[in-house]
């Protein structure tokens, strides 16, 4: 069992050791990963023997968690994979018509249109999530930096991930996700909700890694990953902003997206889960500041410990930030009890 390498902004995969060297000192059985994102933290909790509930408001993050956290046994068989690749007469051409050359070749667009139709014929929601997660992973692997905030071949450097076809990337992704499926014999769950709608009762520990704004970037993950987010529903009920160059979908509102609103959003969040141990991953680039975060946590918890770890992100949130020293940050881990 191994969790696939991640290509996701803000993923904590590179600093899991730093996070869990402190978390493993705590006592917990049921855990909520409130903003599960790439899924690597929730998966580590699962490996530690916790009953894990992984929540994210983004559908493509939900399907990754559904496929690897909640899923204890379902895998895509060789027959499933063959059926996912076969031509489907019911396949539409929405991706080909809507996105054209913006992100992928005509062949790759046609593959995704056909894949969506075949996914609908899979037996059971867990297998459908596995296939959707693999499709999303394939699409992200085929984009420089894994994001959809720019079009064309910007950043195209000839690396293997970019040269492989979408079908090849999908099969690799399916294999990696299959390898991540295992059972810790507990009733793990994947949720796709606004965090303020999650019932707080019953969690010994809540891990919080919100999308947070900084002086250098926003926290609009929908904008960065709009293509794979739309792919998860084949853009059903997703409003495509047709006048934008990227054909992005309208972003979901979040209470953490403004400098003025973020402190109160954190206050609400900490108060909501005040009965649980609160473990918060955060960055020295974040707003509110470290000192403000400690103060907010102390409103609901008598003890707040702060641990620090130097970390450099491999890419920035905007193209002009790539290689910028602002990507060198201190990663904070707040533990409030």
Secondary structure, 3 states (H helix, E strand, C coil): CCCCCCCCCCCCHHHHHHHHHHHCCCCCCEEEECCCCCCHHHHHHHHCCCEEEEECCCHHHHHHHHHHHHCCCCCCCHHHHHHHHCCCCCCCCHHHHHHCCCCCCHHHHHHHHHHHHHHCCCCCHHHHHHHHHHHHHHHHHCCHHHCCCCCCCCCCCCCHHHHCCHHHHHHHHHHHHHHHCCCCCCCCEEECCCHHHCCCCCCCEEEECCCCCECCECCCHHHHCHHHHHHCCCCCCCCECCCCCCCCECCCCCCCCCHHHHHHHHHHHHHHCCCCEEEEEEECCECCCHHHHHHHHHCCCCCEEEEEEEEECCCCCCHHHCCCHHHEEEEEEEEEC
